[in-house]
C-alpha cells in the first residue's frame, strides 16, 4: 500500500547530513558527481515499517530512513533522514543506469546491447518502455525506467509480481529452516510464513486466529474454514499450539518479557520486509497462478468461452473460503492473455501456415490453440517454430492421395490430417513412414474429427487432476523450492513484458528501419572523406585494391 505525501519544495540532502565524522567508514553518502538535491515524495509500507522515498532532478527515486522534519510522515523515533545503503548506486551497479543517468527497473545483463525505444513516451501505455534486448533464450525482454514503474500502477503491479516470484525460493528455505529451530518463537513464525505461502492465508487473518479456529478431522485440520492437509511436522506443531488452551486465546503467541503475547502485525511486517516479500503480493501471485490452472483445465474440458471466467472465479473463491468477489486478486494482464488464447470447443483445430502458399486450403487462418501460463505453453514473444522434421502440407496431401482420402466426403480437412500425421510422428516409436502414420491419423480422425485437438489440449495441461479437489491445501514443512506447475507459471511471468504488446507489434519493432535521406547523405560523405584520407590504415597494404 502506497501512502503519497510530501511538499512541493526541494530538500537539499548533502553529505554533511549523512556522514559521521567519528566513524566515516560506517557512514554512507551519495557518490561524487551524483545530484544531491532530493525532494521527498512518499512513503511505502505498513504497521510502522516504512520506507521513505525521495526523487532527484533526474527523476530517480532514492530510499531514506525518514521523511523531512516538516513532513506529516516524519517519524521522531527514526532519527534524521539518512540515505539507505542497500540500494543500487551508479558507481557500484552501472548496469542499472542509462548513459544519461536514469535508473532502470532492473539491471541490464553484461554484454547485452539495449535497443532504445525511439518512440518512448511515459504517458503512452504502448510506448512506456525505455528499451529492449534479446535474451540468451531468444526471447525479447523490455526495460523500463524505475520512475515509470513506480508512477504507473499497471507497471508497479507487474514489477511486484515478478519480485515476489523471484523471492519465493528464498522465502521457503528460510521458513523451513526456521521450523527446525529449537526456539518456540522461531517455530511459531515459521508456521505463519508457511500458511501465508502454501495455505494462501492473509497475514492479517492469521494474526486474528484463535485456538477455537482449529478443528482436527482425521489426517486433516479445518482452520478458519479451510481444509488443510499437513505433514507430520506441521501437524505436531499445530497440536502443540492448541493443547491445553482456551478456545478464545490467540493461536499464535510467543514468550516475551511481559509474558505470553500475541504476535502483532508490525513484528510480521518487519520479517516480510527482510525477506523482500509482500504478503499481499504473495497472495496475489498464488491466486493468479491458481486461476491460470483452473482456466486451462476448463479449456481442456471444453467449457464455453462465455462461461469459463465466472466459473473460474467461483472456484478461486472456494479455495480462498469466501463467497465475496475475488476478481481483484487475479492479475488483469493474466486475464487478458488467457482470454485472448482461450478457444471454444467447437472451433476447428489450427495448424501452422504451409511452406508453399499454393497448397494452402482456402479460408482464413485459424486461431492458435488455447494457452495458459505453465505446462509447456509459455506465452513467448517469438513466433512458434514448425516441428523439426514434420510433414509439410504438400507431403500430407500426397499421403492422403496414396490412401485415397477424399476430403469432400469426410468431416475433417487437410490441415487436421497433417496435424494428426505430425502428432503421430512425434509419438511413433517404430515407423516414420508417411503412409503408415497417415493410416493411424485417418483412423483416429474417423473416430473423432477433433481427436488431435483434444489430444494437444490434454498433453499441454498444466498438471494432472490432483486427487485432492481445489480447496484442499497440502502444506509441507520441508518445501524449499517451487513446484513444477509454479515453475511453469514463473517462466511465463518473466517472459511477459510489463505493458501489453502483441506479436504483431513486436515484429514491427524488430523490422530493420530504412535509413532516411539525411542518414544516407551522411554515410556517403563519411565514405568519401575516408577515401580521400587514403583508406583504412588497418588494411593490409599487400592486398590488392578493391574495385
C-alpha positions as CSV (number, residue, x, y, z in Angstrom):
1,X,0.0,0.0,0.0
2,X,1.5,3.4,-1.0
3,X,0.8,6.5,1.0
4,X,1.6,9.5,-1.0
5,X,2.5,12.7,0.8
6,X,5.2,15.4,0.9
7,X,5.5,19.1,-0.1
8,X,6.4,20.7,-3.3
9,X,9.8,22.2,-2.1
10,X,13.1,20.5,-2.8
11,X,15.0,19.3,0.2
12,X,18.8,19.5,-0.2
13,X,20.5,16.5,1.2
14,X,24.2,16.7,1.3
15,X,27.0,14.5,2.7
16,X,27.0,16.6,5.9
17,X,23.7,15.2,6.8
18,X,24.8,11.7,6.3
19,X,28.4,11.4,7.2
20,X,29.5,10.8,10.8
21,X,32.9,12.4,11.4
22,X,33.8,10.0,14.2
23,X,33.4,6.9,12.0
24,X,33.3,7.7,8.3
25,X,33.8,4.1,7.3
26,X,30.4,3.1,8.7
27,X,28.5,6.1,7.2
28,X,27.1,6.3,3.8
29,X,26.5,9.1,1.3
30,X,25.9,9.7,-2.4
31,X,28.9,9.1,-4.7
32,X,30.8,12.0,-6.0
33,X,29.2,13.5,-9.1
34,X,25.6,12.4,-8.3
35,X,22.9,15.1,-7.9
36,X,22.5,15.5,-4.1
37,X,19.2,17.5,-4.4
38,X,16.4,15.2,-3.4
39,X,12.7,16.0,-2.9
40,X,10.6,13.9,-0.6
41,X,7.7,12.2,-2.4
42,X,6.0,9.4,-0.5
43,X,6.4,6.5,2.0
44,X,5.6,2.8,1.5
45,X,5.0,0.1,3.9
46,X,2.5,-0.6,6.7
47,X,2.2,-1.0,10.5
48,X,5.1,1.3,11.3
49,X,7.6,-0.4,9.0
50,X,8.1,2.2,6.3
51,X,10.4,3.2,3.5
52,X,10.7,6.9,2.7
53,X,11.3,7.8,-1.0
54,X,12.9,10.9,-2.4
55,X,13.3,12.0,-6.0
56,X,16.2,13.8,-7.6
57,X,16.1,16.2,-10.5
58,X,16.8,13.3,-12.9
59,X,13.5,11.7,-11.6
60,X,15.4,8.8,-9.9
61,X,14.0,7.6,-6.7
62,X,16.2,7.2,-3.5
63,X,15.3,5.4,-0.3
64,X,15.8,7.1,3.1
65,X,15.3,6.2,6.7
66,X,12.9,9.0,7.4
67,X,10.9,11.9,5.9
68,X,11.9,15.6,6.3
69,X,11.1,17.1,9.7
70,X,8.4,19.4,8.3
71,X,6.5,16.5,6.7
72,X,3.5,14.8,8.2
73,X,5.2,11.4,7.6
74,X,8.2,12.3,9.8
75,X,8.8,9.8,12.5
76,X,10.6,11.3,15.5
77,X,11.8,7.9,16.7
78,X,13.6,7.2,13.5
79,X,16.2,10.0,13.7
80,X,17.4,12.1,10.8
81,X,16.8,11.2,7.2
82,X,19.7,9.1,6.1
83,X,20.3,7.6,2.7
84,X,19.8,3.8,2.8
85,X,23.0,2.0,1.8
86,X,21.3,-1.1,0.4
87,X,20.2,0.3,-3.0
88,X,21.8,0.4,-6.4
89,X,24.4,3.1,-7.0
90,X,25.8,4.1,-10.4
91,X,29.3,3.7,-9.2
92,X,28.7,0.2,-7.9
93,X,26.0,-1.1,-10.2
94,X,26.2,0.8,-13.6
95,X,24.1,-1.8,-15.3
96,X,21.1,-0.3,-13.5
97,X,21.6,3.1,-15.2
98,X,21.2,4.6,-18.6
99,X,24.0,6.6,-20.2
100,X,22.0,9.7,-19.2
101,X,21.9,8.7,-15.6
102,X,18.3,7.4,-15.4
103,X,17.7,4.4,-13.1
104,X,16.3,1.3,-14.8
105,X,13.8,-1.1,-13.1
106,X,16.4,-3.9,-13.4
107,X,20.0,-4.4,-14.3
108,X,20.9,-4.9,-17.9
109,X,22.8,-8.3,-18.4
110,X,26.5,-8.0,-19.0
111,X,27.5,-7.8,-22.7
112,X,23.9,-7.2,-23.8
113,X,23.1,-4.3,-26.2
114,X,20.0,-2.4,-25.3
115,X,17.8,-1.3,-28.2
116,X,16.4,2.1,-27.3
117,X,12.8,2.9,-27.9
118,X,12.8,6.0,-30.2
119,X,9.1,6.5,-29.5
120,X,9.4,6.3,-25.7
121,X,6.6,8.2,-24.1
122,X,5.8,7.8,-20.4
123,X,2.3,9.0,-21.0
124,X,1.5,6.4,-23.7
125,X,0.9,2.9,-22.3
126,X,2.1,1.3,-25.6
127,X,5.3,3.3,-25.7
128,X,6.2,3.5,-22.0
129,X,9.1,1.0,-22.3
130,X,12.6,2.5,-22.5
131,X,14.3,-0.2,-24.4
132,X,14.5,-3.9,-25.2
133,X,17.1,-6.6,-25.7
134,X,17.3,-10.2,-26.9
135,X,17.8,-12.7,-24.0
136,X,20.1,-15.8,-24.5
137,X,17.0,-18.0,-24.9
138,X,15.9,-15.9,-27.9
139,X,13.0,-14.1,-26.3
140,X,12.9,-10.3,-26.0
141,X,12.9,-8.5,-22.7
142,X,11.7,-5.0,-22.2
143,X,13.4,-2.5,-19.9
144,X,11.6,0.3,-18.1
145,X,12.7,3.4,-16.1
146,X,12.4,2.9,-12.4
147,X,10.4,6.2,-12.1
148,X,7.9,5.0,-14.7
149,X,7.4,1.7,-12.8
150,X,6.8,3.5,-9.5
151,X,4.4,6.1,-11.0
152,X,2.4,3.7,-13.2
153,X,0.0,1.4,-11.3
154,X,-0.1,-1.3,-14.0
155,X,3.7,-1.4,-14.2
156,X,4.0,-1.4,-10.5
157,X,1.8,-4.4,-10.1
158,X,3.7,-6.3,-12.7
159,X,7.0,-5.4,-11.1
160,X,5.9,-6.6,-7.7
161,X,4.6,-9.9,-9.1
162,X,8.0,-10.6,-10.5
163,X,9.8,-9.5,-7.5
164,X,7.7,-11.8,-5.3
165,X,8.2,-14.7,-7.8
166,X,12.0,-14.2,-7.6
167,X,11.9,-14.3,-3.8
168,X,9.7,-17.3,-3.2
169,X,12.5,-19.9,-3.1
170,X,14.5,-17.9,-0.5
171,X,11.3,-17.3,1.4
172,X,10.6,-21.1,1.6
173,X,14.1,-22.0,2.6
174,X,14.0,-19.5,5.4
175,X,10.6,-20.8,6.6
176,X,11.8,-24.4,6.6
177,X,15.0,-23.6,8.4
178,X,13.1,-21.6,11.0
179,X,10.8,-24.5,11.7
180,X,13.8,-26.7,12.6
181,X,14.9,-24.2,15.3
182,X,14.7,-25.2,18.9
183,X,13.3,-21.8,19.9
184,X,9.5,-21.8,20.2
185,X,9.3,-18.3,18.8
186,X,11.0,-19.3,15.6
187,X,8.8,-22.2,15.1
188,X,5.6,-20.2,15.5
189,X,6.9,-17.6,13.0
190,X,7.7,-20.4,10.6
191,X,4.1,-21.8,10.7
192,X,2.7,-18.3,9.9
193,X,5.1,-17.9,6.9
194,X,4.2,-21.4,5.6
195,X,0.4,-20.8,5.9
196,X,0.7,-17.4,4.2
197,X,2.5,-19.1,1.3
198,X,1.2,-22.6,0.9
199,X,-2.2,-22.1,2.6
200,X,-3.0,-18.9,0.8
201,X,-4.0,-17.1,4.0
202,X,-3.8,-13.4,4.6
203,X,-1.2,-12.4,7.2
204,X,-3.8,-10.3,8.9
205,X,-6.4,-13.1,9.3
206,X,-3.8,-15.4,10.7
207,X,-2.8,-12.9,13.4
208,X,-6.5,-12.8,14.5
209,X,-6.9,-16.6,14.6
210,X,-7.8,-18.2,17.9
211,X,-7.4,-21.7,19.3
212,X,-11.1,-22.4,18.6
213,X,-10.5,-21.9,14.8
214,X,-8.6,-25.2,14.7
215,X,-10.6,-28.4,14.2
216,X,-8.9,-31.8,13.7
217,X,-10.5,-34.2,11.2
218,X,-8.5,-37.5,10.7
219,X,-5.3,-36.5,8.8
220,X,-6.6,-33.0,8.1
221,X,-7.4,-29.9,10.0
222,X,-10.1,-27.3,9.3
223,X,-8.5,-24.0,10.1
224,X,-10.5,-20.8,9.8
225,X,-12.9,-22.5,7.4
226,X,-10.2,-24.0,5.1
227,X,-9.3,-27.7,4.9
228,X,-5.5,-28.3,5.2
229,X,-3.5,-31.5,4.8
230,X,-0.4,-31.1,7.0
231,X,2.7,-33.2,7.0
232,X,3.8,-34.8,10.3
233,X,6.0,-31.9,11.4
234,X,3.3,-29.2,11.0
235,X,0.6,-31.4,12.4
236,X,2.7,-31.8,15.6
237,X,3.3,-28.0,15.7
238,X,-0.5,-27.3,15.5
239,X,-1.1,-29.8,18.2
240,X,1.5,-28.0,20.4
241,X,-0.2,-24.7,19.7
242,X,-3.7,-25.8,20.7
243,X,-3.2,-28.4,23.5
244,X,-4.5,-27.3,27.0
245,X,-5.5,-23.8,25.8
246,X,-8.8,-21.9,25.8
247,X,-10.7,-21.6,22.6
248,X,-10.7,-17.8,22.9
249,X,-6.9,-17.4,23.2
250,X,-4.9,-16.1,20.2
251,X,-3.4,-19.1,18.4
252,X,-0.1,-17.6,17.6
253,X,1.6,-16.4,20.8
254,X,5.3,-16.0,21.8
255,X,7.1,-15.6,25.0
256,X,8.3,-12.0,25.9
257,X,9.5,-10.2,28.9
258,X,5.9,-9.3,29.5
259,X,4.8,-13.0,29.4
260,X,2.9,-14.7,26.5
261,X,1.9,-12.1,24.0
262,X,0.1,-12.4,20.6
263,X,2.2,-11.8,17.6
264,X,1.4,-8.4,16.1
265,X,1.3,-7.2,12.5
266,X,4.4,-4.9,13.0
267,X,6.5,-7.8,14.0
268,X,5.4,-9.9,11.0
269,X,5.7,-6.9,8.7
270,X,9.4,-6.5,9.6
271,X,10.1,-10.2,8.8
272,X,8.4,-9.9,5.4
273,X,10.3,-6.8,4.7
274,X,13.6,-8.5,5.5
275,X,12.6,-11.3,3.1
276,X,11.7,-8.8,0.5
277,X,8.3,-10.4,0.0
278,X,5.0,-8.6,0.3
279,X,2.3,-10.8,2.0
280,X,-0.3,-9.0,-0.2
281,X,1.5,-9.7,-3.4
282,X,2.3,-13.2,-2.4
283,X,-1.4,-13.9,-2.1
284,X,-1.9,-12.1,-5.4
285,X,0.8,-14.3,-7.0
286,X,-0.8,-17.5,-5.7
287,X,-4.4,-16.6,-6.8
288,X,-3.3,-15.6,-10.3
289,X,-1.4,-18.9,-10.6
290,X,-4.4,-20.9,-9.4
291,X,-6.7,-19.0,-11.7
292,X,-4.5,-19.9,-14.7
293,X,-4.6,-23.6,-13.7
294,X,-8.4,-23.6,-13.4
295,X,-8.9,-21.8,-16.7
296,X,-6.6,-24.2,-18.6
297,X,-8.4,-27.2,-17.1
298,X,-11.6,-25.7,-18.3
299,X,-10.2,-25.1,-21.8
300,X,-9.2,-28.8,-21.9
301,X,-12.7,-29.8,-20.8
302,X,-14.3,-27.6,-23.5
303,X,-16.1,-25.1,-21.2
304,X,-17.7,-22.4,-23.3
305,X,-15.7,-19.2,-23.6
306,X,-18.6,-17.2,-22.3
307,X,-18.7,-19.1,-19.0
308,X,-15.2,-20.0,-18.1
309,X,-14.2,-16.7,-16.3
310,X,-17.2,-16.7,-13.9
311,X,-16.8,-20.4,-13.2
312,X,-13.1,-20.0,-12.5
313,X,-13.7,-17.1,-10.1
314,X,-16.2,-19.3,-8.2
315,X,-13.6,-22.0,-7.8
316,X,-11.0,-19.5,-6.7
317,X,-13.5,-18.2,-4.1
318,X,-14.0,-21.7,-2.8
319,X,-10.2,-22.1,-2.5
320,X,-10.0,-18.9,-0.5
321,X,-13.0,-19.8,1.5
322,X,-15.0,-16.7,0.7
323,X,-18.3,-16.0,-1.2
324,X,-17.0,-12.5,-2.0
325,X,-15.8,-11.3,-5.3
326,X,-12.2,-12.4,-5.8
327,X,-11.6,-11.0,-9.3
328,X,-9.3,-8.3,-7.9
329,X,-6.9,-11.0,-6.7
330,X,-6.3,-12.1,-10.3
331,X,-3.8,-10.2,-12.4
332,X,-5.5,-8.3,-15.2
333,X,-2.7,-8.9,-17.7
334,X,-3.0,-12.6,-17.0
335,X,-6.8,-12.5,-17.6
336,X,-6.3,-10.7,-20.9
337,X,-3.7,-13.3,-22.1
338,X,-5.9,-16.2,-21.1
339,X,-9.0,-14.7,-22.7
340,X,-7.1,-13.9,-25.9
341,X,-5.8,-17.5,-26.2
342,X,-8.9,-19.3,-25.0
343,X,-10.6,-21.3,-27.7
344,X,-14.1,-22.7,-27.8
345,X,-14.5,-26.5,-28.2
346,X,-16.4,-26.1,-31.5
347,X,-13.7,-24.3,-33.3
348,X,-11.7,-26.5,-35.8
349,X,-8.0,-27.3,-34.9
350,X,-5.3,-24.9,-36.2
351,X,-2.1,-25.7,-38.0
352,X,0.9,-23.6,-39.0
353,X,0.9,-21.9,-42.4
354,X,2.3,-24.3,-45.0
355,X,5.6,-23.7,-46.7
356,X,4.0,-23.4,-50.1
357,X,1.1,-21.0,-50.4
358,X,-0.4,-22.6,-53.5
359,X,-1.1,-25.8,-51.5
360,X,-2.9,-23.9,-48.7
361,X,-6.6,-24.6,-48.4
362,X,-8.9,-21.7,-48.8
363,X,-10.2,-19.9,-45.8
364,X,-8.8,-17.7,-43.1
365,X,-6.1,-18.8,-40.8
366,X,-7.5,-20.4,-37.6
367,X,-6.9,-19.1,-34.1
368,X,-3.9,-20.6,-32.2
369,X,-4.6,-23.3,-29.6
370,X,-5.5,-22.2,-26.0
371,X,-2.5,-21.2,-24.0
372,X,-2.1,-20.5,-20.3
373,X,1.0,-20.0,-18.1
374,X,2.5,-23.4,-17.4
375,X,2.5,-26.9,-18.9
376,X,4.8,-26.1,-21.8
377,X,2.5,-23.3,-23.0
378,X,4.7,-20.4,-22.3
379,X,3.4,-17.3,-24.0
380,X,6.5,-16.4,-26.0
381,X,7.2,-13.2,-27.8
382,X,8.6,-15.1,-30.7
383,X,6.7,-16.9,-33.4
384,X,6.3,-20.7,-32.8
385,X,8.7,-22.6,-35.0
386,X,7.4,-25.6,-37.1
387,X,8.0,-29.0,-35.8
388,X,11.5,-30.1,-36.7
389,X,11.3,-32.7,-39.5
390,X,7.5,-32.6,-39.5
391,X,5.3,-33.3,-42.6
392,X,4.6,-30.2,-44.7
393,X,1.2,-29.6,-46.3
394,X,2.2,-31.0,-49.7
395,X,3.6,-34.1,-48.1
396,X,0.4,-34.7,-46.2
397,X,-1.6,-34.1,-49.4
398,X,0.5,-36.8,-51.2
399,X,0.0,-39.2,-48.3
400,X,-3.8,-38.6,-48.4
401,X,-3.8,-39.2,-52.1
402,X,-1.9,-42.5,-51.6
403,X,-4.5,-43.5,-49.1
404,X,-7.4,-42.4,-51.4
405,X,-8.8,-39.9,-48.9
406,X,-11.5,-37.7,-50.4
407,X,-11.7,-34.6,-48.1
408,X,-15.1,-33.8,-49.6
409,X,-16.5,-36.9,-48.1
410,X,-15.0,-36.8,-44.6
411,X,-15.7,-34.5,-41.6
412,X,-12.0,-33.2,-41.4
413,X,-9.8,-31.4,-43.7
414,X,-6.2,-31.5,-44.9
415,X,-5.0,-29.3,-42.0
416,X,-6.4,-31.7,-39.5
417,X,-4.9,-34.7,-41.3
418,X,-1.4,-33.1,-41.5
419,X,-1.7,-32.1,-37.8
420,X,-2.5,-35.8,-37.0
421,X,0.4,-37.1,-39.0
422,X,2.8,-34.8,-37.2
423,X,1.3,-35.7,-33.8
424,X,1.7,-39.4,-34.6
425,X,5.3,-38.8,-35.9
426,X,6.3,-37.3,-32.5
427,X,4.9,-40.2,-30.6
428,X,5.8,-43.0,-33.0
429,X,8.4,-45.5,-31.7
430,X,8.8,-47.7,-34.8
431,X,7.9,-46.1,-38.1
432,X,8.3,-42.6,-39.5
433,X,6.7,-43.6,-42.9
434,X,4.2,-41.1,-44.1
435,X,1.7,-43.7,-45.4
436,X,1.8,-45.7,-42.1
437,X,1.4,-42.5,-40.0
438,X,-1.3,-41.3,-42.3
439,X,-3.3,-44.5,-41.7
440,X,-3.1,-44.1,-38.0
441,X,-4.1,-40.4,-38.2
442,X,-7.0,-41.4,-40.5
443,X,-8.3,-44.0,-38.1
444,X,-8.3,-41.5,-35.2
445,X,-10.0,-38.8,-37.2
446,X,-12.7,-41.2,-38.3
447,X,-13.4,-41.8,-34.7
448,X,-13.4,-38.1,-33.8
449,X,-12.6,-35.3,-36.2
450,X,-11.3,-33.2,-33.2
451,X,-9.2,-36.1,-31.8
452,X,-5.8,-34.4,-32.2
453,X,-7.2,-31.0,-31.0
454,X,-8.3,-32.7,-27.8
455,X,-5.1,-34.7,-27.5
456,X,-3.0,-31.5,-27.8
457,X,-5.0,-29.9,-25.0
458,X,-4.7,-32.8,-22.7
459,X,-0.9,-33.1,-23.3
460,X,-0.4,-29.5,-22.6
461,X,-2.4,-29.5,-19.4
462,X,-0.6,-27.6,-16.6
463,X,-0.9,-30.5,-14.1
464,X,-2.9,-33.7,-14.0
465,X,-6.1,-33.5,-11.9
466,X,-4.9,-33.9,-8.3
467,X,-6.5,-36.5,-6.0
468,X,-7.5,-33.6,-3.7
469,X,-10.0,-31.2,-5.2
470,X,-9.3,-27.5,-5.4
471,X,-9.9,-26.0,-2.0
472,X,-7.9,-28.6,0.0
473,X,-4.3,-27.3,0.5
474,X,-1.4,-29.6,1.4
475,X,1.2,-27.7,3.5
476,X,4.7,-29.1,3.6
477,X,7.3,-28.3,6.3
478,X,10.2,-29.1,4.0
479,X,9.1,-27.3,0.8
480,X,12.2,-25.3,-0.2
481,X,11.7,-24.9,-4.0
482,X,8.9,-24.2,-6.5
483,X,6.6,-27.0,-7.6
484,X,6.6,-27.9,-11.3
485,X,3.4,-26.0,-12.1
486,X,4.8,-23.0,-10.2
487,X,8.0,-23.2,-12.3
488,X,5.9,-23.0,-15.5
489,X,4.0,-20.1,-14.2
490,X,7.2,-18.3,-13.2
491,X,8.7,-19.0,-16.6
492,X,5.7,-17.4,-18.3
493,X,5.6,-14.5,-15.9
494,X,9.2,-13.4,-16.6
495,X,8.8,-13.8,-20.4
496,X,6.0,-11.3,-20.5
497,X,6.5,-7.5,-20.7
498,X,5.0,-5.2,-18.1
499,X,2.9,-3.5,-20.7
500,X,0.6,-5.0,-23.2
501,X,2.2,-5.8,-26.5
502,X,1.2,-8.2,-29.3
503,X,3.4,-10.3,-31.5
504,X,2.5,-8.1,-34.5
505,X,3.7,-5.1,-32.6
506,X,6.9,-6.9,-31.7
507,X,7.5,-7.9,-35.3
508,X,7.1,-4.3,-36.3
509,X,9.6,-3.2,-33.7
510,X,12.2,-5.8,-34.9
511,X,11.9,-4.8,-38.6
512,X,15.0,-3.0,-39.8
513,X,14.2,0.6,-40.4
514,X,15.0,2.2,-43.8
515,X,17.7,4.9,-43.5
516,X,16.5,8.4,-44.1
517,X,17.9,10.6,-46.9
518,X,19.9,12.6,-44.4
519,X,21.4,9.5,-42.9
520,X,22.3,8.2,-46.4
521,X,23.9,11.6,-47.2
522,X,25.9,11.5,-44.0
523,X,27.1,7.9,-44.7
524,X,28.1,8.9,-48.3
525,X,30.0,11.9,-47.1
526,X,31.8,9.8,-44.4
527,X,32.8,7.2,-47.0
528,X,34.0,10.0,-49.4
529,X,36.2,11.5,-46.6
530,X,37.6,8.1,-45.7
531,X,38.5,7.5,-49.4
532,X,40.3,10.9,-49.6
533,X,42.2,10.2,-46.5
534,X,44.0,7.2,-48.1
535,X,41.6,4.4,-46.9
536,X,41.7,2.4,-43.8
537,X,45.2,2.4,-42.2
538,X,44.4,-1.0,-40.6
539,X,44.1,-2.7,-44.0
540,X,46.9,-4.9,-45.2
541,X,48.9,-2.9,-47.8
542,X,49.9,-6.1,-49.6
543,X,46.3,-6.8,-50.5
544,X,45.1,-5.7,-54.0
545,X,42.9,-2.6,-54.1
546,X,39.2,-3.2,-54.1
547,X,37.2,-2.3,-57.2
